[in-house]
Amino acid sequence: AAPIARATCRSTSWTKSGFGYNLVYNDLDSTRNPREGIRLALRQDFYGAGGDALYARTEASAVAYAILSEDADLVGMLRARGGANVLYNGTDGYRALDNFFQGGQQIRGFDSYGFGPRDSITGDALGGMYYWNASAELTFPMPYLPDSMGVRGGVFVDAGQLWGLDSASRAAVIGAGGSTSQLDDNTLRASAGVSVLWDSPFGPLRFDYAF
Protein backbone atom coordinates (compact mmCIF):
# COMPACT_ATOMS: atom_id res chain seq x y z
CA ALA A 1 0.00 0.00 0.00
CA ALA A 2 1.32 3.43 -0.88
CA PRO A 3 1.85 5.96 1.95
CA ILE A 4 -1.18 8.17 2.51
CA ALA A 5 -0.82 11.74 3.71
CA ARG A 6 -2.86 12.32 6.83
CA ALA A 7 -3.72 15.45 8.78
CA THR A 8 -5.39 15.12 12.17
CA CYS A 9 -6.89 17.37 14.78
CA ARG A 10 -5.83 20.98 15.15
CA SER A 11 -6.53 23.08 18.22
CA THR A 12 -5.51 26.58 19.24
CA SER A 13 -2.37 25.25 20.93
CA TRP A 14 -1.48 21.98 19.19
CA THR A 15 -1.09 20.84 15.60
CA LYS A 16 -0.71 17.18 14.70
CA SER A 17 0.12 16.20 11.13
CA GLY A 18 1.93 13.40 9.36
CA PHE A 19 1.58 10.47 7.01
CA GLY A 20 1.08 6.74 7.34
CA TYR A 21 0.23 3.50 5.63
CA ASN A 22 -1.75 0.28 6.17
CA LEU A 23 -0.78 -3.21 5.02
CA VAL A 24 -3.38 -6.00 5.22
CA TYR A 25 -3.30 -9.66 4.21
CA ASN A 26 -6.66 -11.41 4.47
CA ASP A 27 -7.69 -14.90 3.38
CA LEU A 28 -10.57 -15.44 5.82
CA ASP A 29 -13.37 -17.49 4.31
CA SER A 30 -15.99 -14.98 5.54
CA THR A 31 -15.96 -11.46 6.92
CA ARG A 32 -19.27 -12.02 8.74
CA ASN A 33 -18.68 -15.42 10.38
CA PRO A 34 -15.12 -16.59 9.70
CA ARG A 35 -14.29 -20.26 10.27
CA GLU A 36 -10.95 -20.67 8.50
CA GLY A 37 -8.07 -18.47 7.39
CA ILE A 38 -5.86 -15.68 8.71
CA ARG A 39 -5.80 -11.90 8.69
CA LEU A 40 -2.58 -9.90 9.23
CA ALA A 41 -2.45 -6.12 9.52
CA LEU A 42 0.26 -3.50 10.05
CA ARG A 43 -0.31 0.22 10.43
CA GLN A 44 2.28 2.95 10.92
CA ASP A 45 1.82 6.69 11.31
CA PHE A 46 4.71 9.16 11.35
CA TYR A 47 3.96 12.54 12.90
CA GLY A 48 6.31 15.44 12.39
CA ALA A 49 5.62 16.65 8.84
CA GLY A 50 4.97 20.09 10.22
CA GLY A 51 3.04 20.77 13.39
CA ASP A 52 3.89 20.01 17.01
CA ALA A 53 3.63 16.21 17.24
CA LEU A 54 6.95 14.36 16.88
CA TYR A 55 6.57 10.60 17.21
CA ALA A 56 5.88 7.38 15.31
CA ARG A 57 2.95 5.07 16.05
CA THR A 58 2.99 1.39 15.08
CA GLU A 59 0.21 -1.18 15.52
CA ALA A 60 0.07 -4.78 14.30
CA SER A 61 -2.49 -7.55 14.61
CA ALA A 62 -2.88 -11.18 13.59
CA VAL A 63 -5.92 -13.45 13.81
CA ALA A 64 -6.34 -17.07 12.74
CA TYR A 65 -9.45 -19.27 12.53
CA ALA A 66 -9.54 -23.04 12.10
CA ILE A 67 -12.17 -25.77 12.13
CA LEU A 68 -11.11 -28.08 14.95
CA SER A 69 -13.86 -30.68 14.41
CA GLU A 70 -16.15 -30.98 11.40
CA ASP A 71 -18.50 -33.41 13.16
CA ALA A 72 -18.90 -31.30 16.30
CA ASP A 73 -18.68 -28.00 14.37
CA LEU A 74 -15.97 -26.62 16.66
CA VAL A 75 -14.17 -23.47 15.47
CA GLY A 76 -11.04 -22.14 17.16
CA MET A 77 -9.69 -18.60 17.03
CA LEU A 78 -6.33 -17.10 18.09
CA ARG A 79 -5.65 -13.35 18.00
CA ALA A 80 -2.68 -11.18 18.95
CA ARG A 81 -2.29 -7.40 18.82
CA GLY A 82 0.40 -4.95 19.82
CA GLY A 83 1.42 -1.33 19.52
CA ALA A 84 4.22 1.11 20.32
CA ASN A 85 4.72 4.87 20.24
CA VAL A 86 8.33 5.98 19.67
CA LEU A 87 9.39 9.58 20.34
CA TYR A 88 11.68 11.34 17.89
CA ASN A 89 13.28 13.86 20.19
CA GLY A 90 12.48 14.28 23.87
CA THR A 91 8.89 14.70 25.05
CA ASP A 92 7.94 18.11 23.66
CA GLY A 93 6.22 16.52 20.66
CA TYR A 94 4.11 14.05 22.63
CA ARG A 95 0.98 14.41 24.77
CA ALA A 96 -0.73 12.03 27.20
CA LEU A 97 -3.70 11.96 24.82
CA ASP A 98 -1.45 10.24 22.27
CA ASN A 99 -1.08 7.22 24.57
CA PHE A 100 -2.79 3.90 23.96
CA PHE A 101 -5.69 3.04 26.28
CA GLN A 102 -6.92 -0.46 27.06
CA GLY A 103 -10.02 -1.92 28.68
CA GLY A 104 -12.99 -4.17 28.07
CA GLN A 105 -12.72 -4.04 24.28
CA GLN A 106 -9.26 -5.64 24.47
CA ILE A 107 -9.63 -7.85 27.57
CA ARG A 108 -13.27 -8.69 28.14
CA GLY A 109 -14.57 -8.16 31.66
CA PHE A 110 -12.61 -4.97 32.36
CA ASP A 111 -14.06 -1.46 32.45
CA SER A 112 -13.28 1.00 29.66
CA TYR A 113 -9.74 2.32 30.29
CA GLY A 114 -9.71 -0.40 32.96
CA PHE A 115 -6.01 -1.22 33.28
CA GLY A 116 -2.55 0.23 32.83
CA PRO A 117 -0.84 3.26 34.43
CA ARG A 118 -3.10 5.46 36.57
CA ASP A 119 -2.91 8.78 38.37
CA SER A 120 -2.49 7.79 42.02
CA ILE A 121 -4.25 11.00 43.15
CA THR A 122 -7.32 11.07 40.90
CA GLY A 123 -7.45 7.42 39.82
CA ASP A 124 -7.69 8.50 36.17
CA ALA A 125 -6.29 6.22 33.48
CA LEU A 126 -3.11 7.69 31.97
CA GLY A 127 -2.66 5.22 29.13
CA GLY A 128 0.67 3.88 27.99
CA MET A 129 3.13 4.02 25.12
CA TYR A 130 3.20 0.25 24.59
CA TYR A 131 0.66 -2.57 24.70
CA TRP A 132 -0.03 -6.12 23.68
CA ASN A 133 -3.07 -8.35 24.07
CA ALA A 134 -4.05 -11.82 22.94
CA SER A 135 -7.18 -13.98 22.86
CA ALA A 136 -8.03 -17.64 22.38
CA GLU A 137 -11.61 -18.65 21.69
CA LEU A 138 -13.60 -21.80 20.93
CA THR A 139 -17.12 -21.64 19.51
CA PHE A 140 -19.66 -24.44 19.13
CA PRO A 141 -23.34 -25.00 18.23
CA MET A 142 -25.70 -24.05 21.05
CA PRO A 143 -27.23 -27.23 22.51
CA TYR A 144 -30.97 -27.83 21.96
CA LEU A 145 -31.26 -25.05 19.39
CA PRO A 146 -31.58 -25.69 15.63
CA ASP A 147 -28.71 -24.49 13.44
CA SER A 148 -31.20 -22.38 11.47
CA MET A 149 -31.42 -19.96 14.43
CA GLY A 150 -27.75 -19.05 13.94
CA VAL A 151 -26.96 -19.13 17.68
CA ARG A 152 -23.60 -20.45 18.91
CA GLY A 153 -21.85 -20.62 22.25
CA GLY A 154 -18.24 -19.89 23.04
CA VAL A 155 -15.54 -19.95 25.71
CA PHE A 156 -12.51 -17.65 25.71
CA VAL A 157 -9.46 -16.37 27.54
CA ASP A 158 -7.94 -12.90 27.07
CA ALA A 159 -4.66 -11.45 28.36
CA GLY A 160 -2.54 -8.35 27.87
CA GLN A 161 -0.45 -5.50 29.24
CA LEU A 162 -0.31 -1.72 28.89
CA TRP A 163 2.70 0.22 30.12
CA GLY A 164 5.20 3.03 29.51
CA LEU A 165 4.50 6.61 30.55
CA ASP A 166 6.41 9.46 28.92
CA SER A 167 8.65 11.43 31.25
CA ALA A 168 6.65 14.68 30.99
CA SER A 169 3.42 13.00 32.15
CA ARG A 170 5.28 11.15 34.88
CA ALA A 171 6.85 14.39 36.15
CA ALA A 172 3.47 16.15 36.17
CA VAL A 173 1.86 13.45 38.34
CA ILE A 174 4.80 13.30 40.75
CA GLY A 175 4.92 17.10 40.90
CA ALA A 176 1.28 17.13 42.00
CA GLY A 177 2.11 14.84 44.90
CA GLY A 178 1.30 11.48 43.33
CA SER A 179 3.30 8.32 43.91
CA THR A 180 5.04 6.19 41.31
CA SER A 181 3.36 2.94 42.38
CA GLN A 182 0.59 3.09 39.77
CA LEU A 183 2.65 4.89 37.13
CA ASP A 184 4.60 1.70 36.46
CA ASP A 185 1.59 -0.62 36.45
CA ASN A 186 2.67 -3.14 33.83
CA THR A 187 0.95 -6.07 35.55
CA LEU A 188 -0.31 -8.83 33.28
CA ARG A 189 -4.11 -8.65 33.10
CA ALA A 190 -6.27 -11.61 32.08
CA SER A 191 -9.85 -12.82 31.96
CA ALA A 192 -11.83 -15.93 31.08
CA GLY A 193 -15.46 -16.21 30.12
CA VAL A 194 -18.32 -17.52 28.03
CA SER A 195 -20.10 -16.09 25.00
CA VAL A 196 -23.37 -16.30 23.11
CA LEU A 197 -23.12 -15.39 19.41
CA TRP A 198 -26.16 -14.77 17.20
CA ASP A 199 -26.03 -14.38 13.44
CA SER A 200 -29.07 -12.11 13.49
CA PRO A 201 -30.87 -10.51 10.53
CA PHE A 202 -29.32 -7.21 11.67
CA GLY A 203 -25.77 -8.56 11.61
CA PRO A 204 -23.60 -10.59 14.00
CA LEU A 205 -24.37 -9.94 17.68
CA ARG A 206 -22.63 -11.35 20.73
CA PHE A 207 -22.84 -11.31 24.52
CA ASP A 208 -19.70 -11.95 26.58
CA TYR A 209 -19.51 -12.66 30.30
CA ALA A 210 -15.99 -12.57 31.70
CA PHE A 211 -14.25 -12.80 35.05
Residue, then its C-alpha position, 0 to 999 in steps of 0.5 A: a500500500a502506498p503511503i497516505a498523507r494524513a492530517t489530524c486534529r488541530s486546536t488553538s495550541w497543538t497541531k498534529s500532522g503526518f503520514g502513514y500506511n496500512l498493510v493487510y493480508n486477508d484470506l478469511d473465508s468470511t468477513r461475517n462469520p469466519r471459520e478458516g483463514i488468517r488476517l494480518a495487519l500492520r499500520q504505521d503513522f509518522y507525525g512530524a511533517g509540520g506541526d507540534a507532534l513528533y513521534a511514530r505510532t505502530e500497531a500490528s495484529a494477527v488473527a487465525y481461525a480453524i475448524l477443529s472438528e467438522d462433526a462437532d462444528l468446533v471453530g477455534m480462534l487465536r488473535a494477537r495485537g500490539g502497539a508502540n509509540v516511539l518519540y523522535n526527540g524528547t517529550d515536547g512533541y508528545r501528549a498524554l492523549d497520544n497514549f494507547f488506552q486499554g479496557g474491556q474491548q481488548i480484555r473482556g470483563f474490564d471497564s473501559y480504560g480499565f487497566g494500565p498506568r493510573d494517576s495515584i491521586t485522581g485514579d484516572a487512566l493515563g494510558g501507555m506508550y506500549y501494549w499487547n493483548a491476545s485472545a483464544e476462543l472456541t465456539f460451538p453450536m448451542p445445545y438444543l437449538p436448531d442451526s437455522m437460528g444461527v446461535r452459537g456458544g463460546v468460551f474464551v481467555d484474554a490477556g494483555q499488558l499496557w505500560g510506559l508513561d512518557s517522562a513529561s506525564r510522569a513528572a506532572v503526576i509526581g509534581a502534584g504529589g502522586s506516587t510512582s506505584q501506579l505509574d509503572d503498572n505493567t501487571l499482566r491482566a487476564s480474563a476468562g469467560v463464556s459467550v453467546l453469538w447470534d447471526s441475526p438478521f441485523g448482523p452478528l451480535r454477541f454477549d460476553y460474560a468474563f471474570 
